[in-house]
Amino acid sequence: MVTISRGEEKQWYVVHTYSGYENKVKTNLEKRVDSMGMQDKIFRVLVPMEDQLEIKDGKKKITRKKVFPGYVLVEMFMSDDSWYVVRNTPGVTGFVGPGSKPIPLREHEAQAILRQMGIEEAKPRLKLERGQNVRLVDGPFEGFMGTVDEVLADRGKVRVHISLFGRDTPLEVDFMQIEKM
């Protein structure tokens, strides 16, 4: 087993499962978390689903489809204990990441999946201050570097200044569109 140090905050990890066993893995993992007392390290287990409109025999029908067949999302603190509980759940083939080292989803990726599922419009846990350097990771100015001018936490937005055509240009972007440098 690989020694994994506990992160400072909970993060979302992607777990690979046998195809068609996603819901069974979710149920089994939730039972294991309760029986092994891991509620302080493993928080949520999700099978990403979305509503799709199908037309059969001229009638509209909304069905729930798996967004990522063969995968389950787990929100957790990564530690040796939590890794062991998830990895040894029946139906789990491993974490997504190189070798046996799990790689967490980026905050904006996890938020996009949660929004798509309609679960939550969660506020990202970015701690930003005026003057801090950030990089835009989404939108028309993706890849640009900027400086935080104002944090609008109640709206989930940040006012950032970027250099565009040699001029200082203010932008208002979502928390999920930036990452700290």
N, C-alpha and C positions, 0 to 999 in steps of 0.2 A: 504494500500500500504506500502511496505517495504522501508525504507529510504536507499538509495544507494548513497555512496559517489563517486564522480567523480575520475576516475583513472588518473594517470599522463600522460598516452599515450593511443592512440587508440588501441583497441584489437578486435579480432574476437570472436563473440559469435554465438552459434548455437540456432536457433529458430525452434521450432516444429510447423508444420502446418498440416492441414487436408491433407490426402493423395490425390495426384493429383492436389492440389491447389498451388504447389510451385511457378510456374510462375505467377499466379494471385497474390499471396502474394507479390512477388518481385515487380510487377508493382504497386500494391496498396501502398506498403511501400515507393517506390520511389516518388509517387505522394504526399503522406502525408509529406515526408521530404521537398519537394518543397513548398507545401502549408502552412506548419507550420514553415518554416524558420529554419529547423534543419540541414542545410548543414554543420554547424560547429561542429556538434556532431555525425551525422550519415553519413558515407562516402560512403560505397559500400554495395550492397546487391547482393549476388550470389546464384544461384542454381547450386551446383556442378554437372557437366556433363562430360562425356568422350565419345570418339569415340569407337564404337565396330564394329567389322567386322562380318557380317552375310552372310551366303550363302543360297540363296533361288533360287530354280529351276536351280541350277548349276552356278548362277551368284553371284559375290561378291558385297556386298552392305555395305557401312559404315553408321551407324546410331548413333545418339546422345542418350545416356542413362543417366538417373539420377544416380549418384554415391550413394547418400543417400536419397532415396525416403522419403518424409514427412519432410524434413529438408531444411532450408535455412540458409546461413551464412551471418552475418551482421558485418561489420567493423565499430566500433563506440567507442565514449567515453561513459562510463556508468554513467548516472546521473538519477535522478528521472524523468526529462523531457524526455530524450531519451528512458528510459525504458517504460514510458507511451505510447509514440508514437508507438514503436514497438509492445508492448503487446496488444494494442487496435486496431491493424490493422486487418481488416476482414480476416479470415482464419487462424490467428495465435492462437495456443492453449497455447503457453508459451515458456519460455526460457528453455534450458537444464541446469539443476542444481538442487540441493536439495531444495524442497519447492519453494519459490518465489525468491530465490537468484541465479541469473545467474552466471555461472562459465565460464570465457573466455577459449578459446583454448590455449594451450601452443604454443609458437612461432614456434617451429619445426613442430607441427601438422598442423598449418595453412599454413606454407610454403610448406609442403608436399602435401596438398590438392591443393594449387594454382599451384604448379609445375605439378601435375597430370593433371590438367585442361589445362595446357599450357598457363596460364594467365601471369605469370611473374616468373622470377627468382629473386625475390626481395631479397635485402640484409637485413638480420635480424638486428633489432635495438639493438644489444647488445653493451654495452659500456664496453670494456675489456681493462685491463692494464696489463703490465708485472708484474708477481708475484701474480696475483689474482688467488684464488682457484676456480676450476670449477669441474663439474661432467659430465662424458660422458653419454648421454642419448640415443645414437643410435650407431650401428656398433658393431664390434667384441669385443670392450673393454667397452661395456655398463655397467654402474655401477661403473667404476673405477673413482677415484678422481685424479685430476692433478693440475698442476700449469701452468699458461700461460707464455710462453717464448717469443712469438712474435705474433703480430696481422698482418695478411696479408689481410687487408680490401679490396684491389683491386681485390683479387681472392676469397673473401668470406671464407677464411680459417684462422685457428689459429694453431700455433705450441704450443703443450702442452707437458709437461713432466709428465709421470706417473711412479709409482714404479712397476716394473715387475720382479718377481723373485729376489727381493732385490736390483735391479739395477735401476738407473734413465734412463728411456727410452723415447726418443722424438717421438712424433706422430704429423702428420699434419692432422687436421680434419676440416670439414665444420663447420661454425657457428651453423648450425642447429643440430649438433651432441653433443653440449654441453649446459649446463645451469650454470648460476652463482650460487655460494654457498652463 
